[in-house]
Amino acid sequence: MSAYYIDGNEAIARGAVKAGCRFFAGYPITPATTIYQQMLNLLPPIGCTCLQGEDEIASIGFCIGASMAGLKVMTATSGPGISLFSEQISFAIAGEIPLVIVDVQRLGPSTGSATKGADSDILFLRWGNSGGLPVVVLAPTDARDCYNLTIKAFNLAEQYRCPVFIASNKEIGMTKESVPINFLEEPHVLERTYCPEGRDFLPFDCSADHLIPPFLPIGGDRAVRQTSSSHGADGYITTATEVIETNIKRLRDKLITAVDDFTYYESDTDSQADTLIITYGVTARAARQCLDQLREKSIVISLLILKTLYPVPEQLIKQHINGVKRVVVAEMNLGQYVQEIYRLCGDTPVILCSKMNGELISPDEIQKLVLS
């Protein structure tokens, strides 16, 4: 069987090009730099653009401008860089600008440890925009996921006109592994919806049953207005409270009401299980091995691996929690996503298996909590 020997960062770059990415801008930062290097290898030979900004703020700004001009775009960074992205993330949400942002997470806070992995940015990705509006966050577990979820991230960015995050991790991004070619999905590639010819263009015009406005690139033969300020359907700044409220609720609802359409996950469940392990990212590998070890001991247990973190796939999580007596959450931080599980579990006990010292959570550490 033919296979690629590939790390997560290269898989993301190749998935991006497959999805139609034609513009990348970034700034070197460990452990995300090799995504930039791969895009530099892949984009110019096909007549497309890859460039380095003077810093992270400029880089994401270049991407936003290119997306407004009609290109599919991506940028990539790590902890300190994602902090610098915050203002432009808010702009992309307010202006409904398609954008894929890869965060190859490393140990924080601040500069932290550039060569140590962690899932320490999960809450920042969700809440790092002014206004706290929903975002899409996808979490790969390995190089195969990096390729597949990157294509899906582009599809979601185009379909819902929003920034989409890929929450990778240093251990995924920089670890090479063999991936059989037939395990690399080829999802149908989506394009953004353009305003039909001959119709007046209102840049944020929507209806009650269609919450995503059509798109036109700046610089064409029809006027396109763009603003990050509170605006109406015509793109002009407004102070009308009812218009502002309607638009903000639409920005929320276009993602929250659609999450079941892009809830990606893996599960291995047993209807007789008393314990459910919930995890995501690179820790999913340890959880899979833990599951096998426990079943060898005739211990009945279930596993849910989340690949869509936000908007929270509440129906999926509740479905898996139903019937178990406790939930073990394993994540490489001090306990970030577990807050969502507490919220959904009600009276069902939740046990946290966490670590934030640059080392991976081991199968034995998860198993110890399950057996306690």
C-alpha positions in Angstrom: 0.0 0.0 0.0 1.4 3.4 -1.0 1.9 5.9 1.9 3.1 9.4 2.6 5.8 9.9 5.2 4.6 13.2 6.4 4.3 15.4 9.5 1.3 17.4 10.5 2.6 20.7 9.3 3.3 19.4 5.8 -0.1 17.7 5.8 -1.8 21.0 6.6 0.0 22.8 3.8 -0.9 20.1 1.2 -4.5 20.0 2.4 -4.7 23.8 2.1 -3.5 23.7 -1.5 -5.9 20.9 -2.3 -8.7 23.0 -0.9 -7.8 25.9 -3.2 -5.7 28.1 -0.9 -3.9 30.6 -3.2 -2.5 33.0 -0.7 -0.4 32.5 2.5 1.2 35.0 4.7 3.0 34.3 8.0 5.8 35.1 10.3 8.4 32.5 11.4 7.6 31.0 14.8 8.4 27.6 16.3 6.6 25.1 15.9 4.5 26.6 13.0 7.4 27.8 10.7 7.5 24.7 8.5 3.9 25.3 7.4 5.2 28.6 5.9 8.2 26.8 4.4 5.9 24.2 2.8 3.6 26.9 1.4 6.7 28.6 0.0 7.5 25.4 -1.8 3.9 24.8 -3.0 2.3 28.1 -3.9 4.8 30.0 -6.2 5.1 27.1 -8.7 1.4 27.2 -9.3 1.4 31.0 -9.8 0.2 31.8 -6.3 1.5 33.9 -3.4 3.4 33.1 -0.2 5.0 35.9 1.7 6.4 36.8 5.1 4.9 39.8 6.9 7.1 42.1 9.1 5.2 40.5 12.0 2.2 38.5 12.9 -0.2 41.4 12.8 0.8 42.4 9.3 0.7 38.7 8.1 -2.9 38.1 9.1 -3.8 41.6 7.7 -2.4 40.6 4.4 -4.5 37.4 4.5 -7.7 39.4 5.3 -7.0 41.8 2.4 -6.4 38.9 0.0 -9.6 37.2 1.1 -11.6 40.4 0.6 -10.2 40.3 -3.0 -11.6 36.9 -3.5 -8.7 34.5 -2.7 -8.8 31.5 -0.4 -6.2 32.3 2.3 -4.4 30.8 5.3 -2.0 31.9 8.0 -0.2 29.9 10.7 1.4 30.7 14.0 1.8 29.6 17.6 1.1 31.0 21.1 2.6 34.5 21.1 1.5 35.0 17.5 -2.1 34.0 18.1 -2.2 36.6 20.8 -1.1 39.2 18.2 -3.8 38.0 15.8 -6.6 39.0 18.2 -7.7 42.3 16.7 -7.7 41.0 13.2 -9.6 37.9 14.2 -12.3 40.3 15.5 -12.2 42.2 12.2 -12.7 38.9 10.2 -15.7 38.0 12.4 -17.3 41.4 12.1 -16.6 41.7 8.3 -17.5 38.0 7.6 -14.2 37.4 5.9 -13.2 33.8 5.1 -9.9 32.9 6.7 -8.1 29.7 7.9 -5.8 30.2 10.9 -3.6 27.4 12.1 -2.4 27.5 15.7 0.4 24.9 16.2 0.2 25.1 20.0 3.1 25.1 22.3 3.7 25.4 26.0 2.8 28.8 27.4 2.2 31.3 28.9 3.7 34.0 26.8 6.9 32.8 25.1 6.9 29.7 27.2 8.8 26.7 25.7 9.0 26.9 21.9 9.9 23.2 21.6 7.3 21.8 24.0 3.8 20.9 23.1 0.5 21.8 24.8 -3.1 22.5 24.1 -2.9 25.7 26.1 -4.7 28.0 23.6 -8.1 26.3 23.4 -10.0 28.9 25.4 -8.1 31.7 23.8 -9.2 30.5 20.3 -12.8 30.5 21.4 -12.8 33.8 23.4 -9.9 35.7 21.9 -12.1 38.1 19.9 -13.7 41.3 21.2 -17.5 40.7 21.6 -17.1 36.9 22.3 -18.9 35.8 19.1 -18.7 32.1 18.1 -15.8 30.8 16.1 -15.1 27.4 14.5 -12.2 25.4 16.0 -11.2 22.0 14.6 -8.7 19.8 16.4 -6.7 17.1 14.5 -5.2 14.1 16.2 -2.5 13.2 13.7 -1.1 14.0 10.2 -4.1 12.3 8.4 -6.5 14.6 10.3 -4.3 17.6 9.6 -4.8 17.0 5.8 -8.5 16.2 6.0 -9.6 18.8 8.5 -7.7 21.5 6.7 -9.8 20.9 3.6 -12.9 21.0 5.8 -11.7 24.2 7.5 -11.5 25.9 4.1 -14.9 24.6 3.2 -16.4 26.0 6.4 -14.6 29.3 6.1 -16.0 29.8 2.6 -19.5 28.4 3.4 -20.1 30.4 6.6 -17.8 33.4 5.7 -15.9 33.3 9.0 -12.4 32.6 10.4 -11.8 28.9 11.1 -9.1 27.7 13.5 -7.1 24.5 13.3 -5.9 23.7 16.8 -2.9 21.6 16.2 0.0 20.9 18.6 3.8 20.8 18.4 3.8 17.0 18.7 1.4 16.6 15.8 2.9 19.3 13.6 6.5 18.1 13.8 6.2 14.3 14.1 6.5 12.4 10.9 4.4 9.3 10.3 3.3 7.0 7.5 -0.2 7.8 6.3 -1.7 5.4 3.7 -2.8 7.4 0.7 -6.2 5.8 0.6 -6.8 7.2 4.2 -6.5 10.8 2.9 -10.1 11.8 2.2 -11.0 14.0 -0.7 -13.9 16.1 0.6 -15.8 18.0 -2.0 -14.2 21.5 -2.2 -16.7 24.4 -1.6 -16.5 27.9 -2.9 -18.1 31.0 -1.4 -21.4 32.2 -2.8 -21.2 35.2 -5.1 -23.9 37.8 -5.6 -25.6 37.2 -8.9 -24.9 39.5 -11.9 -27.5 42.3 -12.4 -28.5 42.5 -8.8 -27.7 45.4 -6.5 -25.1 44.3 -4.0 -25.7 44.7 -0.3 -22.5 43.3 1.4 -24.3 42.0 4.5 -27.8 41.3 3.1 -29.4 38.2 4.6 -32.8 36.7 5.2 -34.4 34.8 8.1 -33.8 31.5 6.3 -30.4 32.2 4.9 -27.9 33.7 7.4 -24.8 34.0 5.3 -24.6 37.0 2.9 -23.4 36.6 -0.7 -19.9 37.8 -1.5 -18.2 40.1 -4.0 -14.5 40.8 -4.1 -13.2 44.4 -3.6 -12.0 46.0 -6.8 -14.7 44.8 -9.1 -17.3 46.6 -11.2 -19.8 46.8 -8.3 -19.1 48.8 -5.1 -18.1 46.8 -2.1 -18.1 48.3 1.4 -16.3 46.7 4.3 -16.2 47.8 7.9 -15.5 46.3 11.3 -17.8 48.8 13.0 -21.5 48.1 13.7 -23.2 48.1 10.4 -26.4 47.4 8.5 -27.0 45.2 5.4 -25.6 48.0 3.2 -22.3 48.0 5.0 -22.7 51.5 6.3 -21.9 52.2 10.0 -25.0 52.4 12.1 -26.0 53.2 15.7 -29.5 51.8 15.4 -29.8 49.4 18.3 -32.3 47.1 16.6 -30.1 46.8 13.5 -27.0 46.1 15.6 -28.8 43.5 17.7 -30.2 41.7 14.6 -26.8 41.5 13.0 -25.0 40.3 16.1 -27.6 37.6 16.7 -27.2 36.5 13.0 -23.4 36.3 13.4 -24.0 34.0 16.4 -26.8 31.9 14.9 -25.1 31.2 11.6 -22.6 29.0 13.4 -24.5 27.8 16.5 -27.5 26.6 14.6 -25.3 24.7 12.0 -22.8 23.0 14.3 -24.5 19.6 13.8 -23.5 19.9 10.1 -19.8 20.1 10.9 -19.5 18.0 14.1 -16.4 15.8 13.4 -15.4 13.1 15.9 -14.4 9.5 16.4 -16.1 7.2 19.0 -15.6 3.7 20.3 -18.4 3.0 22.7 -20.0 0.1 24.6 -23.5 0.4 25.8 -22.5 -1.4 29.1 -19.7 1.1 29.9 -19.9 3.0 33.2 -17.0 5.3 32.2 -16.6 7.6 29.1 -13.2 9.1 28.2 -13.5 12.4 26.3 -10.4 13.9 24.7 -9.1 15.7 21.6 -5.8 16.5 19.8 -2.7 14.5 20.3 -4.0 13.1 23.6 -6.4 11.0 21.6 -3.6 8.6 20.7 -2.9 7.9 24.4 -6.7 7.5 25.0 -7.0 4.9 22.2 -4.1 2.9 23.6 -5.6 3.2 27.1 -8.9 1.9 25.8 -7.2 -1.2 24.3 -5.2 -1.8 27.5 -8.4 -1.6 29.7 -10.4 -3.9 27.4 -7.6 -6.5 27.6 -8.3 -6.5 31.3 -12.0 -7.0 30.5 -12.9 -3.5 31.7 -15.8 -2.1 29.7 -15.2 1.5 28.7 -16.1 4.1 26.0 -14.2 6.8 24.2 -15.2 10.0 22.4 -12.6 11.9 20.5 -13.8 15.4 19.6 -12.5 17.0 16.4 -14.9 19.9 16.4 -14.3 21.8 19.6 -16.3 25.0 18.9 -19.1 25.7 18.5 -19.5 23.0 21.2 -21.2 20.0 19.7 -23.6 19.7 22.6 -25.9 17.1 21.1 -23.0 14.7 20.4 -21.5 15.1 23.9 -24.9 14.7 25.7 -25.6 11.6 23.6 -22.4 10.0 24.7 -22.7 11.1 28.4 -26.2 9.6 28.6 -26.1 6.3 30.5 -22.5 6.5 31.9 -21.8 7.0 35.6 -18.7 9.2 35.2 -16.6 11.0 32.6 -12.8 11.3 32.4 -11.6 14.3 30.4 -7.9 14.2 29.2 -6.3 17.4 27.8 -2.8 18.9 27.7 -3.5 22.0 29.8 -4.7 22.8 33.3 -8.3 22.1 32.4 -9.8 24.3 29.6 -12.3 22.3 27.5 -13.3 20.4 30.6 -15.4 23.4 31.6 -17.7 22.7 28.7 -18.0 19.0 29.9 -18.8 20.1 33.4 -21.6 22.3 32.0 -23.1 19.4 30.0 -22.7 16.6 32.5 -25.1 17.9 35.1 -24.8 15.5 38.1 -22.6 13.0 36.3 -19.1 13.2 38.0 -16.3 14.5 35.8 -12.6 13.6 36.5 -9.9 15.7 34.8 -6.6 14.1 33.6 -4.4 17.1 32.7 -0.8 17.9 32.3 1.0 21.1 31.3 4.7 20.6 31.5 5.6 19.9 27.9 5.2 16.2 28.2 2.5 14.1 26.6 -0.2 12.5 28.7 0.5 8.8 28.7 -2.0 5.9 28.4 -1.0 4.8 31.9 -1.9 8.2 33.4 -5.4 8.0 31.9 -5.8 4.4 33.0 -4.8 5.3 36.5 -7.7 7.7 36.8 -10.1 5.3 35.2 -9.2 2.7 37.7 -9.2 5.0 40.7 
